[in-house]
Structure formats: C-alpha cells, structure tokens
Amino acid sequence: MPGTPCIGSHEPLNCALLMESISETMEHFRDGRTVRIMLPATENGSATIDVMVRYRSGNLLEVALPTSRSWHHQFHRHAECLLLYGVQGRPFKLQTRIEKILGPCDLLVKALAPPKPLREREFFRVDMEMEVGYRPVAPDQEEPPPFQILRTMVNLSGCGIRLPLPEEWSRFDQLELQLQLPASGEVLTCRAEVVRTCYGEDGVLQVALQFYELASADRDKIVAGCLARQREILRNKVRTREWH
C-alpha cells in the first residue's frame, strides 16, 4: 500500500523489490542449511554460534541452536541478529530480528533487508590443517632466504591467517607466505603483516597476520576453501533433528 513503511528501520527501499529480493534469499534456506548466527550482546556477552536454519514462510526463518547449553539468556524478542552464510563461494550477511521464541533452543526470526556481501574483516574464519611456507620479506636488491615449511593447524580467513611460528615476530613484521589449500593442493603465494601475537589454549605462541598482497582470484579461492571447510565442520557438529 502507498505510504506503508518497508520492513524494519533500514534505509527506504521500494517495498515490492525488497520483498522480491528477500523471497529469493529465502530459497537458500528452503531445505534447511547450517549457517552461523551472531546473537546480540547481553550482560552475558554476545555469541556467534553454528546453527541450523530452515525457511518457514514469508520472510520468516526457523533457527535451531545446539542443545549442548541453554541459550535463554541470549533470547530477547525483537532483538536483531545476523545470519552469516555463503552462496557459491561468496560470503553474505542477512540482518534479522527475533520474532518469537519457540523453545529453549529454537527461534523464529524475520529477515529485515536483502543480504549484503560481507566486508573483508567479516570473512568466515575456520580452523584447518594445512602446509604453510614462510620467510621474511627481503629488502630490495637482497636475495630472499628459502621458505621454511611446516604443516600445522591454522585459523584462516579471506583477510588473514593465525598460526604457530617457531621464531619471534613483532608487530608490522612482513612475511611472504605459501599456502597450500587442503582441498585442491594448489599453492598460493602472498605477503602478510604481523598484527599481533597471542598464546593459544595449548600455551603455544600464535602469530596473527593480515594479507596485504593477495590476488583477488586467490582470495576468492581461500574464501571458498574456508566455506567448504565450515560446511564439513558443521555436518559433523550441528545436531540432527526433526523439524516441526
């Protein structure tokens, strides 16, 4: 109807086009799929967890959270939350609002706007084992040292990598990397800068690096590999359940 506001408090859009776009988005969830949800912050903190999502009707989605813990402190009707998912190797975010609390681990959420591509810093991060070659970036006119090769668990995304390195590194140190993608075996070369160091749960020093010279096509391959790994993890992790 003329004058009827569009869904939510987002910038004005043509309502017919908005609903058409959301309707297309709902098709990705018609048969149910595993995604990541960012629940809003409460006195207990925010939460980003893996869930099962299935299309219900209109612009409504049913969200099933893991039953391993109680989530009721994170549930506030009308609070907004993000769904993070991938389509054909591209990561997206979908802004939603909690419409109804169906149970201790079940929500009904409403899509508020068409999905948006994730910004670089929002790329999915996953843990995986892979072979990594590294060496410091050599100054101009200087012969670079050979790559040091290690096979280790890393935390990888389209914008950076975190991994244990035996040497000591400082912030802003620059490294050249060779990353062997587990699925294809393809080796990608890039440069990265140390942004921080931290200790992992096992007490081993971890070095976090941000890519600064990485071809767009290679970044797409990393993102696709992360999404594939995430789907594999979710298949093994998310509970199987009967939808009601």
Backbone bond lengths (Angstrom), bond angles and torsions (degrees), N, CA, C in turn:
res aa  C-N    CA-C-N  psi(-1)  N-CA   C-N-CA  omega(-1)  CA-C   N-CA-C  phi
1 M - - - 1.458 - - 1.518 109.26 -
2 P 1.363 117.70 142.14 1.450 119.23 178.18 1.517 110.43 -59.82
3 G 1.341 115.18 137.69 1.454 120.55 178.37 1.516 113.98 86.15
4 T 1.350 117.11 -9.28 1.454 119.23 178.42 1.510 109.35 -75.53
5 P 1.327 119.10 127.47 1.455 120.42 -177.28 1.515 111.16 -69.59
6 C 1.330 115.54 151.76 1.455 120.53 176.24 1.519 109.77 -72.64
7 I 1.316 115.29 170.42 1.449 121.06 -175.72 1.514 110.35 -63.24
8 G 1.349 117.48 136.91 1.449 122.09 173.12 1.516 112.05 73.84
9 S 1.320 115.28 -169.45 1.458 121.91 -176.64 1.514 111.69 -108.96
10 H 1.341 117.19 25.18 1.451 121.45 -176.65 1.522 109.55 -82.10
11 E 1.329 116.34 171.38 1.445 121.03 -177.87 1.520 110.30 -57.54
12 P 1.338 118.32 146.10 1.455 120.94 -174.51 1.525 112.24 -59.12
13 L 1.311 115.11 137.79 1.459 122.44 175.56 1.520 107.25 -135.41
14 N 1.312 115.74 159.82 1.443 119.42 171.55 1.519 108.06 -64.64
15 C 1.338 117.16 120.07 1.468 120.38 -172.18 1.522 112.55 -61.98
16 A 1.328 117.64 -39.09 1.467 120.23 -179.66 1.521 110.57 -63.25
17 L 1.337 116.33 -44.52 1.464 120.06 178.96 1.521 110.55 -67.69
18 L 1.330 116.76 -36.79 1.452 120.66 178.55 1.521 110.59 -61.04
19 M 1.319 117.09 -49.51 1.456 120.71 -178.52 1.519 111.33 -65.38
20 E 1.343 117.29 -35.66 1.467 120.09 177.66 1.522 110.54 -64.13
21 S 1.354 116.17 -42.66 1.456 120.28 179.80 1.521 111.37 -65.44
22 I 1.340 116.83 -43.21 1.458 120.33 178.30 1.525 110.26 -64.42
23 S 1.344 116.52 -38.63 1.462 119.90 178.79 1.526 111.28 -60.24
24 E 1.329 116.76 -41.25 1.469 120.55 176.81 1.523 110.59 -63.47
25 T 1.325 116.39 -38.61 1.457 120.49 178.94 1.521 111.29 -63.47
26 M 1.339 116.78 -39.84 1.458 120.71 -177.58 1.525 112.15 -60.15
27 E 1.340 116.08 -27.73 1.461 119.79 -178.90 1.528 111.47 -61.98
28 H 1.335 117.44 -28.28 1.459 120.07 179.83 1.529 111.67 -67.00
29 F 1.342 116.73 -17.82 1.459 120.58 -175.87 1.531 112.53 -113.46
30 R 1.329 117.22 6.49 1.471 119.68 -173.57 1.528 111.94 -60.03
31 D 1.322 117.42 -40.26 1.465 120.56 -178.25 1.524 112.64 -95.46
32 G 1.317 116.66 7.38 1.456 120.76 -178.84 1.527 111.24 82.66
33 R 1.321 116.67 138.27 1.457 120.63 177.52 1.522 109.46 -156.85
34 T 1.312 115.02 157.87 1.450 120.65 178.60 1.528 109.40 -90.22
35 V 1.338 115.95 133.49 1.458 122.23 -179.20 1.530 107.52 -141.25
36 R 1.317 116.14 -176.46 1.462 121.83 175.80 1.520 108.17 -114.32
37 I 1.332 116.45 137.70 1.457 120.69 179.08 1.524 109.15 -119.18
38 M 1.332 116.07 140.15 1.461 122.35 174.26 1.519 107.73 -107.45
39 L 1.334 116.16 104.41 1.455 121.26 179.24 1.525 109.34 -81.09
40 P 1.331 117.67 150.13 1.475 120.33 -175.75 1.517 112.30 -67.05
41 A 1.323 114.46 159.74 1.462 120.67 -179.55 1.526 110.14 -73.65
42 T 1.326 116.26 140.67 1.458 123.86 173.29 1.529 106.96 -131.24
43 E 1.327 116.30 -170.40 1.462 118.28 176.91 1.516 111.11 -64.38
44 N 1.344 116.76 -17.09 1.464 121.31 177.32 1.525 111.91 -94.14
45 G 1.328 117.32 5.59 1.458 120.53 -179.71 1.518 112.10 91.93
46 S 1.330 115.60 169.91 1.457 120.59 176.53 1.524 109.20 -83.99
47 A 1.323 115.95 171.59 1.465 120.10 -179.75 1.523 109.30 -145.27
48 T 1.320 115.81 134.80 1.461 122.54 173.05 1.512 107.26 -121.70
49 I 1.328 116.90 113.72 1.459 120.64 -170.57 1.529 110.30 -138.07
50 D 1.319 114.85 162.67 1.460 122.14 177.74 1.523 109.58 -89.93
51 V 1.324 115.94 132.53 1.463 121.12 -174.98 1.525 110.20 -139.25
52 M 1.324 114.90 168.46 1.458 122.07 171.60 1.526 108.13 -103.67
53 V 1.325 116.73 131.73 1.465 121.96 -178.64 1.521 109.16 -124.18
54 R 1.339 116.17 136.56 1.454 120.65 177.55 1.522 109.93 -137.14
55 Y 1.320 116.37 141.78 1.459 122.25 178.03 1.509 110.11 -65.22
56 R 1.329 116.61 134.80 1.468 120.98 178.24 1.524 109.83 -105.30
57 S 1.328 118.65 -65.49 1.461 122.88 178.64 1.521 108.20 -171.79
58 G 1.343 116.30 158.08 1.458 119.78 178.22 1.514 111.38 53.27
59 N 1.318 117.27 -120.39 1.457 121.37 176.16 1.532 110.89 -113.13
60 L 1.348 115.87 32.18 1.457 122.05 -177.62 1.524 110.99 -106.78
61 L 1.330 115.24 140.34 1.458 122.90 178.38 1.522 109.37 -127.72
62 E 1.325 115.57 140.48 1.456 120.84 175.36 1.528 108.51 -96.28
63 V 1.322 116.18 131.04 1.461 122.54 -176.78 1.525 108.94 -116.42
64 A 1.327 116.78 123.91 1.461 122.23 177.21 1.523 108.96 -110.19
65 L 1.330 116.42 116.04 1.461 121.98 -179.49 1.521 110.17 -91.39
66 P 1.332 117.46 159.96 1.473 119.69 178.23 1.521 110.96 -59.06
67 T 1.318 116.57 146.26 1.464 121.67 -177.99 1.526 112.20 -90.41
68 S 1.334 116.78 5.28 1.464 119.92 -175.68 1.521 113.21 -72.43
69 R 1.336 118.05 -12.84 1.462 120.68 178.94 1.521 109.47 -152.00
70 S 1.326 116.02 167.85 1.457 120.91 178.59 1.518 109.55 -89.95
71 W 1.333 115.64 135.41 1.458 121.04 -176.65 1.524 112.74 -112.95
72 H 1.330 118.51 4.86 1.463 119.26 -168.82 1.533 112.16 -62.56
73 H 1.345 117.50 -24.88 1.466 118.72 178.60 1.533 111.57 -71.32
74 Q 1.335 116.99 -18.22 1.467 120.83 -179.98 1.529 111.45 -92.50
75 F 1.334 117.61 -6.29 1.455 121.06 -174.77 1.520 110.61 -94.51
76 H 1.303 116.59 119.37 1.455 121.92 174.15 1.521 106.87 -137.75
77 R 1.306 116.62 113.96 1.453 119.79 -178.24 1.526 110.76 -57.56
78 H 1.316 114.73 136.87 1.462 125.35 -178.89 1.535 112.95 80.01
79 A 1.327 117.76 -1.10 1.467 119.30 173.68 1.530 108.86 -72.84
80 E 1.321 116.00 146.33 1.462 120.65 -179.71 1.527 110.33 -92.75
81 C 1.331 115.42 146.83 1.454 121.39 178.11 1.529 108.68 -145.92
82 L 1.324 116.22 161.50 1.461 122.25 -177.22 1.517 110.29 -108.68
83 L 1.334 115.59 139.04 1.455 121.50 168.27 1.523 107.43 -104.86
84 L 1.319 117.12 129.30 1.458 123.22 179.82 1.520 108.34 -113.36
85 Y 1.335 116.91 125.20 1.456 120.61 -175.98 1.520 109.22 -154.61
86 G 1.332 115.70 171.92 1.458 120.49 -178.81 1.515 111.93 -123.18
87 V 1.320 115.82 148.00 1.463 122.99 175.10 1.520 107.60 -132.83
88 Q 1.331 116.26 115.88 1.464 121.87 179.15 1.526 111.33 52.58
89 G 1.333 115.44 44.91 1.448 120.07 175.98 1.514 115.55 82.20
90 R 1.347 118.08 -2.71 1.463 121.18 -179.60 1.529 109.46 -105.89
91 P 1.345 117.99 130.11 1.465 120.46 -179.42 1.526 111.96 -84.65
92 F 1.348 116.04 140.34 1.462 121.93 -179.49 1.525 109.55 -133.42
93 K 1.347 114.73 160.07 1.453 120.73 171.26 1.522 108.47 -124.64
94 L 1.334 115.96 142.05 1.460 122.41 -179.84 1.520 108.11 -124.33
95 Q 1.321 116.16 118.57 1.463 121.21 179.30 1.527 109.21 -78.66
96 T 1.316 116.36 127.08 1.469 121.30 -179.12 1.527 109.75 -133.22
97 R 1.342 114.42 168.84 1.461 121.44 177.14 1.530 108.41 -132.34
98 I 1.317 115.94 138.02 1.460 120.30 178.50 1.527 109.01 -70.40
99 E 1.322 116.41 116.27 1.462 121.83 -179.61 1.523 112.74 -94.79
100 K 1.332 116.26 -34.36 1.460 118.94 -176.07 1.518 108.93 -155.99
101 I 1.319 116.05 140.82 1.459 121.75 174.72 1.520 107.20 -95.79
102 L 1.328 116.44 109.77 1.458 121.47 -173.69 1.520 112.71 -83.88
103 G 1.322 116.29 -23.33 1.451 120.65 -178.04 1.517 109.37 -178.81
104 P 1.339 117.75 -176.82 1.465 120.50 -177.56 1.522 113.83 -62.60
105 C 1.324 117.39 -21.14 1.470 120.92 -179.33 1.525 111.67 -133.98
106 D 1.328 117.32 22.82 1.459 120.35 -175.85 1.526 110.75 -137.32
107 L 1.328 115.48 134.64 1.454 121.83 -179.10 1.521 110.43 -129.48
108 L 1.315 115.57 157.04 1.455 122.61 167.79 1.522 105.82 -116.97
109 V 1.342 116.64 121.98 1.465 120.19 -177.87 1.527 109.30 -121.62
110 K 1.337 114.97 153.67 1.461 121.78 -179.59 1.524 109.28 -113.77
111 A 1.344 116.24 131.89 1.460 120.52 174.71 1.524 109.17 -71.15
112 L 1.328 116.83 131.57 1.465 121.75 -176.14 1.517 113.41 -99.45
113 A 1.302 117.50 -23.03 1.462 121.37 -175.64 1.520 108.16 -159.67
114 P 1.323 117.48 163.18 1.467 119.63 175.78 1.524 110.79 -59.58
115 P 1.338 117.51 154.16 1.469 119.52 179.53 1.521 111.26 -65.92
116 K 1.330 115.37 154.78 1.460 121.89 177.46 1.520 109.39 -124.13
117 P 1.326 117.62 146.05 1.477 119.19 174.45 1.519 110.20 -60.97
118 L 1.314 115.89 143.82 1.450 119.85 177.01 1.521 110.22 -71.55
119 R 1.323 116.35 138.73 1.450 119.79 171.85 1.523 108.71 -69.43
120 E 1.320 115.40 161.55 1.465 120.70 -173.80 1.520 112.27 -52.96
121 R 1.340 118.21 -42.37 1.450 120.02 -176.50 1.519 112.04 -71.15
122 E 1.352 116.86 -11.63 1.463 119.71 -178.47 1.520 112.45 -98.64
123 F 1.339 117.23 5.58 1.451 119.61 -179.33 1.532 110.72 -55.39
124 F 1.313 115.60 146.13 1.452 120.51 176.14 1.527 110.24 -56.78
125 R 1.304 116.09 139.58 1.460 121.84 173.87 1.521 107.68 -114.56
126 V 1.317 116.64 133.88 1.458 120.81 179.75 1.519 109.17 -136.77
127 D 1.317 114.94 153.52 1.464 121.36 173.51 1.519 108.50 -93.39
128 M 1.325 115.68 134.86 1.457 119.86 177.23 1.517 109.38 -156.21
129 E 1.303 116.28 158.47 1.458 121.04 175.14 1.521 108.43 -93.05
130 M 1.323 116.72 133.23 1.453 120.03 179.49 1.524 110.16 -156.52
131 E 1.319 115.01 164.74 1.463 121.42 176.91 1.523 108.90 -92.71
132 V 1.323 116.01 129.78 1.462 121.86 -177.02 1.525 109.13 -128.30
133 G 1.323 115.68 131.04 1.458 121.04 169.66 1.516 109.07 -105.93
134 Y 1.334 117.10 141.78 1.465 119.32 -178.08 1.527 109.71 -146.96
135 R 1.305 114.80 152.56 1.463 122.18 173.42 1.522 107.88 -162.80
136 P 1.326 118.13 152.87 1.463 119.51 178.28 1.519 110.19 -66.72
137 V 1.333 115.72 147.08 1.454 119.81 176.40 1.525 108.26 -69.16
138 A 1.329 116.34 124.41 1.461 120.92 -177.07 1.524 110.69 -81.83
139 P 1.326 117.25 142.88 1.461 119.33 174.32 1.528 111.00 -60.43
140 D 1.321 115.99 159.33 1.471 120.32 177.99 1.522 110.33 -54.63
141 Q 1.312 115.23 143.55 1.467 123.31 177.78 1.531 112.98 70.36
142 E 1.308 117.41 10.96 1.464 119.41 178.87 1.518 109.75 -116.00
143 E 1.321 115.62 136.22 1.462 120.39 -179.72 1.532 109.37 -69.10
144 P 1.355 117.75 123.47 1.468 118.78 -178.97 1.526 110.79 -70.91
145 P 1.324 117.29 149.59 1.464 120.33 176.65 1.523 110.08 -70.99
146 P 1.324 118.39 164.94 1.468 119.83 176.78 1.528 111.16 -67.40
147 F 1.316 115.93 155.74 1.465 120.42 176.14 1.522 110.09 -67.44
148 Q 1.323 115.71 137.19 1.459 121.80 167.33 1.526 107.53 -88.71
149 I 1.313 116.72 129.26 1.460 121.17 -174.67 1.523 109.60 -109.87
150 L 1.335 115.46 133.13 1.459 119.79 172.69 1.526 109.14 -144.06
151 R 1.310 114.47 150.98 1.469 120.83 173.79 1.520 106.40 -110.85
152 T 1.333 116.03 122.10 1.458 119.59 -171.61 1.513 110.72 -156.77
153 M 1.327 116.09 167.63 1.460 121.15 171.83 1.520 108.57 -76.98
154 V 1.326 115.82 135.07 1.464 121.41 178.42 1.520 108.69 -129.85
155 N 1.317 115.54 161.74 1.458 122.62 169.45 1.518 106.08 -110.82
156 L 1.326 116.91 115.05 1.460 121.48 -167.01 1.520 111.32 -123.15
157 S 1.327 116.02 144.14 1.461 122.68 171.61 1.516 107.86 -146.65
158 G 1.338 115.80 -179.32 1.450 119.97 178.94 1.508 113.88 -72.73
159 C 1.334 117.22 -8.54 1.466 119.22 -178.64 1.512 113.36 -116.23
160 G 1.332 118.58 -8.72 1.455 117.71 179.78 1.515 113.00 -178.61
161 I 1.318 114.43 -176.74 1.459 121.10 -176.53 1.525 108.92 -146.49
162 R 1.332 116.46 145.30 1.459 121.98 173.30 1.517 107.78 -124.49
163 L 1.349 116.62 131.30 1.457 119.95 -175.94 1.523 109.72 -158.21
164 P 1.341 116.88 159.84 1.467 119.80 176.37 1.531 109.68 -81.49
165 L 1.330 116.95 130.10 1.455 122.19 176.05 1.527 108.12 -124.62
166 P 1.321 117.34 138.56 1.471 119.07 -175.17 1.519 114.38 -69.88
167 E 1.322 118.08 -28.87 1.459 119.81 -179.04 1.526 111.26 -83.32
168 E 1.328 115.61 164.42 1.460 120.72 174.71 1.519 109.49 -87.05
169 W 1.346 115.70 136.08 1.454 120.99 -179.66 1.514 109.03 -130.94
170 S 1.320 115.76 151.67 1.456 121.77 179.42 1.516 110.26 -116.43
171 R 1.322 116.00 160.13 1.454 120.49 178.11 1.527 110.39 -57.22
172 F 1.314 115.48 139.09 1.464 125.69 -179.92 1.534 113.06 80.58
173 D 1.339 118.59 -4.09 1.460 118.79 170.66 1.524 108.95 -60.29
174 Q 1.334 116.63 143.70 1.462 121.42 -177.32 1.523 110.15 -114.59
175 L 1.332 114.68 136.05 1.458 121.25 -178.79 1.524 109.65 -127.50
176 E 1.307 114.81 150.16 1.459 121.43 168.54 1.518 107.04 -100.57
177 L 1.319 115.87 133.17 1.463 121.28 -174.15 1.519 111.33 -120.31
178 Q 1.318 115.37 148.35 1.459 123.35 166.28 1.523 107.16 -121.10
179 L 1.310 116.37 117.45 1.465 121.93 -176.78 1.518 108.97 -111.02
180 Q 1.321 117.14 120.71 1.464 120.64 177.36 1.519 108.92 -96.74
181 L 1.338 116.36 111.04 1.460 120.90 -178.12 1.525 109.64 -67.18
182 P 1.342 117.91 126.68 1.469 120.24 -175.03 1.523 113.91 -60.19
183 A 1.331 117.56 -40.87 1.460 120.07 -173.34 1.524 112.14 -68.37
184 S 1.329 117.46 -45.68 1.462 121.58 -174.15 1.518 113.41 -101.35
185 G 1.336 117.64 -20.46 1.454 120.67 -174.91 1.520 112.93 79.72
186 E 1.343 117.28 -1.03 1.458 120.82 -179.71 1.526 110.44 -68.63
187 V 1.342 115.94 140.91 1.453 121.79 -179.71 1.527 109.46 -104.01
188 L 1.322 116.44 123.52 1.456 122.81 178.44 1.525 109.10 -107.57
189 T 1.312 116.61 139.89 1.461 121.93 178.83 1.520 109.61 -112.65
190 C 1.315 116.42 135.64 1.467 120.96 179.76 1.517 108.94 -155.14
191 R 1.321 115.62 175.76 1.454 121.78 173.49 1.527 108.53 -118.98
192 A 1.323 115.43 149.18 1.466 120.71 -177.08 1.517 109.64 -145.51
193 E 1.331 114.67 157.77 1.465 121.58 -178.19 1.514 109.50 -121.08
194 V 1.319 116.37 138.18 1.468 120.78 178.63 1.529 108.89 -69.11
195 V 1.332 116.01 126.67 1.464 120.58 177.31 1.529 111.99 -106.88
196 R 1.325 117.59 -24.85 1.460 120.38 176.63 1.519 109.60 -171.46
197 T 1.310 115.80 164.48 1.455 122.27 170.71 1.521 107.69 -125.57
198 C 1.317 116.52 150.11 1.462 120.72 -179.43 1.523 108.11 -156.60
199 Y 1.326 115.00 164.95 1.455 120.43 178.02 1.525 109.44 -99.60
200 G 1.332 115.82 132.77 1.449 120.88 177.42 1.513 111.44 -77.82
201 E 1.338 115.52 177.57 1.463 120.27 -179.63 1.522 112.21 -61.20
202 D 1.354 116.11 -25.93 1.458 120.13 179.91 1.522 112.43 -87.42
203 G 1.347 117.07 4.00 1.443 120.66 179.19 1.510 115.14 83.26
204 V 1.332 117.27 1.97 1.460 121.67 -179.51 1.529 109.24 -86.50
205 L 1.331 116.56 137.43 1.456 121.23 -179.46 1.520 110.45 -69.14
206 Q 1.326 116.50 128.33 1.459 123.37 179.58 1.528 109.56 -109.42
207 V 1.327 115.75 142.46 1.462 121.86 177.75 1.531 108.10 -113.41
208 A 1.329 117.06 123.06 1.468 122.35 178.37 1.529 108.36 -99.13
209 L 1.329 115.45 127.33 1.454 122.11 -177.23 1.510 110.66 -123.75
210 Q 1.319 116.39 143.20 1.468 122.31 176.03 1.520 108.52 -110.54
211 F 1.343 116.20 128.82 1.466 120.37 178.96 1.522 109.76 -66.57
212 Y 1.330 116.95 137.27 1.465 119.07 173.83 1.525 112.13 -129.80
213 E 1.316 118.20 -12.68 1.465 121.35 170.64 1.515 107.18 -132.67
214 L 1.325 114.92 96.37 1.465 121.57 -177.35 1.514 108.51 -146.71
215 A 1.315 117.43 121.70 1.465 121.75 -179.41 1.524 110.05 -60.77
216 S 1.343 116.06 143.78 1.466 120.52 -178.64 1.521 111.43 -57.45
217 A 1.342 116.38 -40.79 1.466 119.83 -179.84 1.524 110.82 -64.46
218 D 1.343 116.81 -36.97 1.467 120.11 178.63 1.529 110.81 -70.74
219 R 1.344 116.57 -36.58 1.460 119.09 176.58 1.530 110.55 -62.24
220 D 1.338 116.29 -41.12 1.463 120.05 178.05 1.524 111.01 -60.83
221 K 1.346 116.40 -37.69 1.466 120.17 179.34 1.525 110.86 -66.85
222 I 1.331 116.62 -38.73 1.462 120.00 177.82 1.524 110.64 -65.13
223 V 1.337 116.88 -45.94 1.465 120.99 179.75 1.529 110.28 -61.11
224 A 1.334 116.65 -44.48 1.465 120.02 178.77 1.519 110.70 -61.93
225 G 1.334 116.97 -39.93 1.454 120.35 177.99 1.519 112.29 -65.55
226 C 1.336 116.56 -38.28 1.468 120.80 177.61 1.526 111.04 -64.87
227 L 1.328 116.09 -42.60 1.466 119.75 179.48 1.521 110.91 -65.22
228 A 1.338 116.44 -40.23 1.466 120.00 178.74 1.529 110.11 -63.78
229 R 1.331 116.45 -41.53 1.455 120.70 178.62 1.523 110.62 -65.92
230 Q 1.333 116.64 -39.79 1.462 119.97 178.89 1.524 110.79 -62.38
231 R 1.339 116.07 -43.32 1.471 118.68 178.50 1.524 110.79 -60.86
232 E 1.332 116.58 -39.97 1.460 120.42 178.59 1.521 111.13 -62.82
233 I 1.349 116.02 -43.48 1.462 120.16 178.97 1.520 110.75 -63.06
234 L 1.335 115.66 -44.26 1.462 119.55 -176.76 1.519 111.93 -65.99
235 R 1.340 116.23 -36.15 1.472 118.89 178.08 1.523 110.79 -59.93
236 N 1.321 116.02 -33.56 1.460 120.23 -178.80 1.528 113.00 -88.69
237 K 1.319 116.30 -16.35 1.459 120.20 -170.03 1.521 114.23 -108.04
238 V 1.323 116.65 -44.36 1.459 119.63 -173.60 1.517 110.25 -72.71
239 R 1.289 117.17 139.70 1.462 122.40 -176.00 1.512 111.83 -65.75
240 T 1.298 115.56 147.80 1.450 121.83 171.25 1.514 108.09 -88.80
241 R 1.301 116.03 136.59 1.447 117.36 -176.11 1.533 111.03 -149.92
242 E 1.310 115.84 160.65 1.445 122.32 173.74 1.506 107.33 -88.74
243 W 1.322 116.69 127.82 1.470 119.68 177.13 1.517 109.14 -82.57
244 H 1.327 115.73 139.28 1.462 118.98 179.42 1.530 108.56 -102.86
